[in-house]
Amino acid sequence: MAAAAPIAASSDDEADPRRLLSDSWWALKLVWATNARVTLGLVVVTLMRGVIPAGLALFARGIINACVDVINGGGSDFSAVYPWMAIGLSLTLLEGVGQLAYSFFSRRLEDDINLAVTTDVLSHAATLDLDFFENVRSRETIERAQQNIAMHISGFVLQGLGTVTAFLQAVSLAAILAVIEPLVLVLAIAFAYPYLVFQWRLTRGYFRNEHNRITKRRWTQYFVSSVTDHRSVPEVRLLNLAPYLIRRFRILMTEFRDQDRTLHTRGFIGSMILVVLMTAGLYFVFFRVISGVFQGRLTLGDVAVFGGATARLRLALERAIGTLSAAIGQALYIANLRKFLSVKPSIVEGRATYKGTGRGELETAHLTFTYSGSSEPALQDVTLHIRPGEIVGLVGENGAGKSTLIKLICRLYEPDIGVIRFDGIDVRTLSIASYQRQIASVLQPVGRYEASAADNVAYGDWERLLDNRGEVERVAREAGIDTLFRELPDGYDTIVGRRFGTHEFSGGEWQRVAIARALARPASLLILDEPTSSLDARAEFELFSRFRELAAGRTTLLVSHRFSTLSMADRILVMDDGQLIEQGTHSELIARGGLYATLYALHVRLLQGPGSQPADPFAAQAPDE
């Protein structure tokens, strides 16, 4: 059975302190590896900004006391003021430059992290099995990993550094103030602890909301795309579905808003109460300091320092706790990225490179496969042999297992039981890229790349063809789409697709482009899954007339419900309920009177009009003009 999708951890699991510490340490190592010099620069600037406010407080105390001494001494000797002025100037310059340096380094680091992390996510996604992307539970893991994760990592680092800055400021200011009035330490601790607990619970509440909304978020995105995407707009307009879809969107967004509003209100009221209490406490302590001046225990400089520093202390404590809570909140999202990056592909990749003759001989032995979450196998004991250069048709009703067999042959899935051999080599011993290099395919739905018309063909062998326009045009001529491309507004350079371009191909035209893309690949095995399903009669006849020439030298596996397409085949395989039940030529299968003959009879009956003679799609007649 295919590998089971990872089970999403709950938000409470991710908020476990040990898990948070592990995720935080992992993120710090990632950031250091991304750009050590910029990270070091940020750390140095952070430490400097952390102690400057205390230095400025000492400067204020010193300059005031020096001025008082000058006044008391008759106001003639200013020499005691000059050193304090130099210290104040230096500290003020460092504070201003430090802020600019912090902005510069943080932006640099954000850019580098965004590039590195997004690249890592895409690179890891490229290694995962198709089964992972098709599984609903896996989709939540992917989407959580895509929730601006680079922003969360850079936010964690910057908020963490902001916490260090604010903490240093609070500690250094508290140390200075404690010398003047020790009671300020008791007040700071009494304020900091409940505020930290309050902010932590608030942060967990916000994260839990977002964690539990992931599926509903996907629904809101779906409603938006249904009303705005050019592919769905025509039918939505004709059915007047927009009001209903907008109402569904509004219901979900209103739910999100109300949940967040509750947390916003709780955060505002709780923070306001704590700030009011601390401010009142600090002013009580400030009154004690003023009393100390009248008693002769303290100086005017002490009063000036205390008055300014207490306000900065309160702000520093608020900022330290706020940024710490924010950093923890960002760390909660880092667990989503680590969970995604920990997913391993279930397909065991071989180390050998294909060095065969490229004959295209294909064998399967006793293939059995069951999709994740399903109790019934999609394929059961499928054994087949396709000779080099043979064109083999694959037919069966919907759900018979045709596409599953194709994906197993392409190594998009790993069989539960059985072996696939290519040119006599067990494909499990080959690297996936090496083996898939021998396969050219047109799968359903066909790829529609937002790129130039030329690139849509060149992608079939992009390393060789992206810079080889002459070869691309040769392939297009052979596939019969050269005229189609040349009639575009900018010829082969026309951007196709509505997202970035102004021209869109029809379904049949996209299918012809996909066939050309497959033919551009120098592969010995050609797999075509419903290659003519969107083609009109003329285009199908043109393809049929030249198919053997186009597929010359390639082993071809042709999946189709259309008997006119199957007429290209040398031999036909018939599948039903995940099993290979019949094989032979068209005539042999008709004579056998099995499932193929039944399906063929139904097809012929559909082609008959009132009073018409039975039509045989295997009689290669040209379509009417």
HELIX and SHEET records of a PDB file:
HELIX    1   1 SER A   11  GLU A   14  1                                   4    
HELIX    2   2 PRO A   17  THR A   34  1                                  18    
HELIX    3   3 ALA A   36  ASN A   72  1                                  37    
HELIX    4   4 VAL A   81  ALA A  125  1                                  45    
HELIX    5   5 LEU A  130  GLU A  134  1                                   5    
HELIX    6   6 VAL A  136  ALA A  145  1                                  10    
HELIX    7   7 ILE A  149  ILE A  180  1                                  32    
HELIX    8   8 LEU A  183  ASN A  212  1                                  30    
HELIX    9   9 ILE A  214  THR A  228  1                                  15    
HELIX   10  10 VAL A  233  LEU A  238  1                                   6    
HELIX   11  11 ALA A  242  PHE A  294  1                                  53    
HELIX   12  12 LEU A  300  LEU A  341  1                                  42    
HELIX   13  13 LYS A  402  ILE A  409  1                                   8    
HELIX   14  14 VAL A  427  THR A  429  5                                   3    
HELIX   15  15 ILE A  432  GLN A  436  1                                   5    
HELIX   16  16 ALA A  453  ALA A  458  1                                   6    
HELIX   17  17 TYR A  459  ASP A  461  5                                   3    
HELIX   18  18 TRP A  462  LEU A  465  1                                   4    
HELIX   19  19 ARG A  469  ALA A  479  1                                  11    
HELIX   20  20 ASP A  482  ARG A  486  1                                   5    
HELIX   21  21 GLY A  491  ASP A  493  5                                   3    
HELIX   22  22 GLY A  507  LEU A  519  1                                  13    
HELIX   23  23 ALA A  537  LEU A  550  1                                  14    
HELIX   24  24 PHE A  563  LEU A  566  1                                   4    
HELIX   25  25 HIS A  586  ARG A  592  1                                   7    
HELIX   26  26 LEU A  595  LEU A  607  1                                  13    
SHEET    1   A 4 LEU A 379  ILE A 386  0                                        
SHEET    2   A 4 LEU A 362  PHE A 369 -1                                        
SHEET    3   A 4 ILE A 417  PHE A 422 -1                                        
SHEET    4   A 4 ILE A 425  ASP A 426 -1                                        
SHEET    1   B 6 ILE A 439  VAL A 442  0                                        
SHEET    2   B 6 LEU A 525  ASP A 529  1                                        
SHEET    3   B 6 THR A 555  VAL A 559  1                                        
SHEET    4   B 6 ILE A 391  VAL A 395  1                                        
SHEET    5   B 6 ARG A 571  ASP A 576  1                                        
SHEET    6   B 6 GLN A 579  GLY A 584 -1                                        
SHEET    1   C 2 ALA A 451  SER A 452  0                                        
SHEET    2   C 2 ILE A 495  VAL A 496 -1                                        
END                                                                             
